[in-house]
Amino acid sequence: MTLEELTRQAMRIHDLYDELNRRERGRVWTREEFMLGFVGDVGDLAKLVMREEGAREVAGGRAALEHELADCLWSVLVLAHHYGVDLEAAFGRTMTELDTSIRARLPDPDPADAARPDTSADSRARRTSTVGENPGSGPGPAGAAATGHWTEAEPPAVSRTVLAGTPGVLLDQTDQDALSIDRMLHDPATGNRMAHRVLIPMATAADVPALAAHPDGEVGDLYQQLAGAGLSLSVTEQVTARTPYPDEQAALGLPDTGPLLIAYRITADADTGRPLLCEEWRAPAATCRFTYPVTPTKPARRPPESE
């Protein structure tokens, strides 16, 4: 369930509480009362955590702990809605700030371990194919005919996520933490929309701290930071399609449930094969075209002529 879906469900319960309070009390809860209720839930949660740690006796067991955690989440979602807080964006910013702050206070790594060859970033980046653009240079994968002038429809949203599904498999990091940078691209001339996401495994960010410092910068800069860290880069792209989910249909403004085209670009360390970063594009198939010219590595030999 997405954060948006959780918020909708939380506000549905909120509205039911409003109806109940009007009938029983003649008025609805104020924001201050919501906050006081939240404080009470946190107090109950503290008792249950102490029970889990053996520090006190409290009835309810594990089910009560799960209930109070969900109650606290409900309060947070409702308060964020009341005060117009984009919780997903705020969470992403806060986690990035904390990550940078904590890393700044950790001991510096051994300089011998951090030593890298002093080479040009441009000369170290290479592709496994000569087709298309340089990594991160355009609005779509190397073979995408993404016509039009693409602009960001809204500021990038940075959050911390757990890798799952296809990206987790392609990055070989399933169930591991990653930074997710989500953008919604828009072509004002046609009205077409395209969702773009960059996934940076925390293991990659630990090796190249500059990635975590400004993950929402230009996508091309991320590749330059990887190459600048002395990594030779190779790129593999995969394209698939499926029926869009309801939230994707709404976000992309799809009039129907036509197929959604999804492209993944996996950037890896060319020397070790270790995946470093994943870009993902999602767009209506009707607005996209992929062309992948194939250049032979050797001239084709003509068959011998018969006499």
C-alpha positions as CSV (number, residue, x, y, z in Angstrom):
1,M,0.0,0.0,0.0
2,T,1.4,3.4,-1.0
3,L,1.6,6.4,1.3
4,E,-1.2,8.1,-0.7
5,E,-3.4,5.0,-0.2
6,L,-2.6,5.0,3.5
7,T,-3.5,8.7,3.8
8,R,-6.8,8.1,2.0
9,Q,-7.7,5.3,4.4
10,A,-6.7,7.3,7.4
11,M,-8.8,10.3,6.3
12,R,-11.8,8.0,5.7
13,I,-11.6,6.9,9.4
14,H,-11.0,10.5,10.4
15,D,-14.3,11.5,8.6
16,L,-16.1,8.6,10.4
17,Y,-14.8,9.9,13.7
18,D,-16.1,13.4,12.8
19,E,-19.6,12.0,12.1
20,L,-19.5,10.0,15.4
21,N,-18.4,13.1,17.4
22,R,-21.1,15.3,15.9
23,R,-23.7,12.8,17.0
24,E,-22.3,12.2,20.5
25,R,-20.7,15.5,21.4
26,G,-22.2,18.0,19.0
27,R,-18.8,18.9,17.5
28,V,-15.7,17.5,15.9
29,W,-12.2,17.1,17.3
30,T,-9.9,20.2,17.0
31,R,-6.3,19.8,15.8
32,E,-5.1,20.2,19.4
33,E,-7.3,17.3,20.5
34,F,-5.9,15.1,17.7
35,M,-2.4,16.0,18.9
36,L,-3.4,15.1,22.5
37,G,-4.8,11.8,21.3
38,F,-1.5,11.1,19.5
39,V,0.4,11.8,22.7
40,G,-1.8,9.4,24.6
41,D,-1.2,6.7,21.9
42,V,2.6,7.3,22.2
43,G,2.3,6.8,25.9
44,D,0.5,3.5,25.4
45,L,3.1,2.5,22.8
46,A,5.9,3.2,25.3
47,K,4.3,0.8,27.9
48,L,4.0,-1.9,25.3
49,V,7.6,-1.5,24.1
50,M,8.7,-1.8,27.8
51,R,6.6,-5.0,28.0
52,E,8.3,-6.4,24.9
53,E,11.7,-5.7,26.6
54,G,10.6,-7.3,29.9
55,A,10.6,-4.0,31.8
56,R,7.0,-4.1,32.9
57,E,3.8,-6.2,32.8
58,V,1.1,-4.9,30.4
59,A,-1.8,-6.9,29.0
60,G,-2.3,-7.2,25.3
61,G,0.8,-8.9,23.9
62,R,2.0,-8.5,20.3
63,A,-1.4,-7.7,18.9
64,A,-1.6,-4.6,21.2
65,L,1.8,-3.4,20.0
66,E,0.8,-3.7,16.4
67,H,-2.4,-1.9,17.1
68,E,-0.7,1.1,18.9
69,L,1.9,1.4,16.1
70,A,-0.9,1.6,13.6
71,D,-2.7,4.1,15.8
72,C,0.4,6.3,15.9
73,L,0.8,6.2,12.2
74,W,-2.9,7.1,11.7
75,S,-2.3,10.2,13.9
76,V,0.8,11.2,11.9
77,L,-1.1,10.9,8.6
78,V,-4.1,12.9,9.8
79,L,-1.9,15.7,11.3
80,A,0.2,15.9,8.1
81,H,-3.1,16.1,6.0
82,H,-4.5,18.9,8.3
83,Y,-1.3,21.0,8.1
84,G,-0.7,20.4,4.3
85,V,2.5,18.6,4.8
86,D,3.8,16.4,1.9
87,L,4.9,13.6,4.2
88,E,6.7,11.6,1.5
89,A,8.8,14.6,0.4
90,A,9.4,15.7,4.0
91,F,10.5,12.2,5.0
92,G,12.9,12.0,2.1
93,R,14.5,15.3,2.9
94,T,14.8,14.5,6.5
95,M,16.3,11.1,6.0
96,T,18.8,12.6,3.5
97,E,19.7,15.3,6.0
98,L,20.2,12.8,8.8
99,D,22.2,10.5,6.6
100,T,24.6,13.4,5.6
101,S,24.8,14.7,9.2
102,I,25.5,11.3,10.7
103,R,28.1,10.4,8.1
104,A,29.9,13.7,8.8
105,R,30.3,12.7,12.4
106,L,31.6,9.2,11.7
107,P,35.4,8.6,11.5
108,D,37.0,9.1,8.2
109,P,37.8,5.9,6.3
110,D,41.4,4.8,6.1
111,P,43.0,6.9,3.3
112,A,44.7,3.8,1.9
113,D,41.3,2.2,1.4
114,A,39.9,5.3,-0.2
115,A,42.7,5.8,-2.7
116,R,41.5,5.8,-6.2
117,P,43.2,6.2,-9.6
118,D,43.3,9.9,-10.6
119,T,41.5,9.7,-14.0
120,S,39.1,11.9,-15.9
121,A,35.5,11.2,-15.2
122,D,34.6,11.5,-18.9
123,S,37.2,9.0,-19.9
124,R,36.1,6.4,-17.3
125,A,32.5,6.3,-18.3
126,R,31.7,3.8,-21.1
127,R,28.6,2.0,-22.4
128,T,28.2,-1.6,-23.4
129,S,26.5,-0.4,-26.5
130,T,27.3,2.5,-28.9
131,V,23.6,3.1,-29.5
132,G,21.9,6.2,-28.1
133,E,22.7,8.9,-25.6
134,N,25.3,9.0,-22.8
135,P,24.0,7.7,-19.5
136,G,21.7,10.2,-17.8
137,S,21.8,12.7,-20.6
138,G,18.2,12.6,-21.9
139,P,14.6,12.1,-20.7
140,G,14.5,8.4,-21.6
141,P,16.6,5.3,-22.2
142,A,19.2,5.2,-25.0
143,G,16.8,3.8,-27.6
144,A,13.7,5.8,-26.6
145,A,12.3,8.3,-29.1
146,A,11.2,10.7,-26.4
147,T,10.2,13.6,-28.6
148,G,9.1,17.0,-27.2
149,H,10.4,19.3,-24.6
150,W,10.3,17.5,-21.3
151,T,10.2,19.5,-18.1
152,E,9.7,18.5,-14.4
153,A,6.1,18.8,-13.5
154,E,7.0,19.1,-9.8
155,P,10.2,19.1,-7.7
156,P,11.9,15.7,-7.3
157,A,10.8,13.7,-4.2
158,V,13.6,12.0,-2.3
159,S,12.8,9.1,0.0
160,R,14.3,6.0,1.5
161,T,12.8,2.8,0.4
162,V,13.4,-1.0,0.4
163,L,14.2,-2.5,-2.9
164,A,11.7,-5.0,-4.2
165,G,10.3,-6.4,-7.4
166,T,12.2,-6.0,-10.7
167,P,14.6,-3.2,-9.5
168,G,15.6,-5.2,-6.5
169,V,16.4,-8.2,-8.8
170,L,18.2,-6.2,-11.4
171,L,20.3,-4.5,-8.7
172,D,20.8,-7.8,-6.9
173,Q,19.7,-5.9,-3.7
174,T,16.3,-7.3,-2.9
175,D,15.1,-6.2,0.6
176,Q,18.0,-3.8,0.9
177,D,17.7,-0.1,1.6
178,A,18.0,2.5,-1.2
179,L,17.5,6.2,-1.9
180,S,14.6,6.8,-4.3
181,I,14.4,10.0,-6.3
182,D,11.1,10.3,-8.1
183,R,10.3,12.8,-10.8
184,M,7.2,13.5,-12.9
185,L,8.2,14.7,-16.4
186,H,5.8,16.7,-18.6
187,D,5.7,17.8,-22.2
188,P,3.7,21.1,-22.3
189,A,3.2,20.8,-26.0
190,T,1.5,17.4,-26.0
191,G,0.4,17.0,-22.4
192,N,2.2,13.7,-22.2
193,R,3.6,12.7,-18.8
194,M,6.4,10.3,-17.9
195,A,7.4,9.0,-14.5
196,H,11.1,8.8,-13.8
197,R,12.8,7.2,-10.8
198,V,16.4,6.8,-9.8
199,L,17.2,4.1,-7.2
200,I,20.6,4.4,-5.4
201,P,21.3,1.4,-3.2
202,M,22.7,2.5,0.2
203,A,25.7,0.3,-0.4
204,T,26.5,2.4,-3.5
205,A,25.9,5.7,-1.6
206,A,28.3,4.4,1.1
207,D,31.0,3.9,-1.5
208,V,30.3,7.2,-3.3
209,P,29.1,9.6,-0.5
210,A,28.6,12.4,-3.1
211,L,25.5,10.5,-4.4
212,A,23.7,10.9,-1.0
213,A,24.7,14.5,-0.6
214,H,22.6,15.7,-3.6
215,P,20.6,12.8,-4.9
216,D,18.0,15.1,-6.4
217,G,20.5,17.0,-8.6
218,E,20.8,16.5,-12.4
219,V,20.7,12.8,-13.3
220,G,23.8,13.2,-15.4
221,D,25.7,14.4,-12.3
222,L,25.1,11.1,-10.6
223,Y,26.9,9.3,-13.4
224,Q,29.7,11.8,-13.3
225,Q,30.1,11.2,-9.5
226,L,30.3,7.5,-10.1
227,A,32.9,7.9,-12.8
228,G,34.7,10.5,-10.8
229,A,35.1,7.9,-8.0
230,G,37.2,5.9,-10.3
231,L,34.6,3.5,-11.5
232,S,34.3,2.2,-15.1
233,L,30.6,2.1,-16.0
234,S,28.7,-0.2,-18.2
235,V,25.0,0.1,-18.9
236,T,22.3,-2.5,-19.6
237,E,18.7,-1.6,-20.5
238,Q,15.6,-3.7,-20.2
239,V,12.1,-2.9,-21.5
240,T,8.8,-4.4,-20.5
241,A,5.1,-3.6,-20.4
242,R,2.1,-4.2,-18.1
243,T,-1.3,-2.8,-17.2
244,P,-0.9,0.4,-15.1
245,Y,-1.9,0.4,-11.5
246,P,-4.7,2.8,-10.5
247,D,-2.3,5.3,-8.9
248,E,-0.1,5.3,-12.0
249,Q,-3.1,5.8,-14.2
250,A,-4.1,8.9,-12.2
251,A,-0.5,10.3,-12.0
252,L,0.1,9.9,-15.7
253,G,-3.3,11.1,-16.7
254,L,-4.2,7.9,-18.6
255,P,-7.7,8.0,-20.1
256,D,-7.9,4.2,-20.2
257,T,-6.0,1.1,-19.0
258,G,-3.8,0.8,-22.1
259,P,-0.4,-0.8,-21.6
260,L,2.3,1.0,-19.6
261,L,5.8,0.9,-21.1
262,I,8.6,0.5,-18.5
263,A,12.3,0.8,-19.2
264,Y,15.1,0.0,-16.7
265,R,18.6,1.2,-17.1
266,I,21.1,-0.6,-14.8
267,T,24.5,1.0,-14.4
268,A,27.2,-1.4,-13.2
269,D,30.9,-1.4,-12.4
270,A,32.3,-2.6,-15.7
271,D,35.3,-4.2,-13.9
272,T,33.3,-6.3,-11.3
273,G,29.8,-6.5,-12.8
274,R,28.3,-5.1,-9.6
275,P,25.1,-3.1,-10.2
276,L,25.4,0.4,-8.9
277,L,22.3,2.4,-9.8
278,C,18.9,1.9,-11.5
279,E,16.9,4.4,-13.6
280,E,13.3,3.6,-14.3
281,W,10.9,5.2,-16.8
282,R,7.1,4.6,-16.9
283,A,5.0,6.1,-19.7
284,P,1.9,5.2,-21.8
285,A,3.0,2.8,-24.6
286,A,1.0,4.9,-27.1
287,T,3.3,7.9,-26.5
288,C,6.6,6.1,-26.8
289,R,8.7,4.5,-29.4
290,F,11.9,2.5,-28.8
291,T,14.5,2.0,-31.6
292,Y,17.6,0.0,-31.0
293,P,19.8,0.0,-34.1
294,V,22.3,-2.9,-34.1
295,T,25.8,-2.2,-35.4
296,P,27.7,-5.4,-36.4
297,T,31.1,-5.8,-34.6
298,K,32.6,-7.3,-37.7
299,P,31.8,-6.8,-41.4
300,A,29.5,-9.5,-42.8
301,R,31.3,-11.9,-45.1
302,R,29.8,-12.5,-48.5
303,P,29.2,-16.1,-49.3
304,P,31.4,-17.5,-52.1
305,E,30.0,-17.2,-55.6
306,S,29.4,-20.4,-57.5
307,E,31.0,-20.9,-60.8
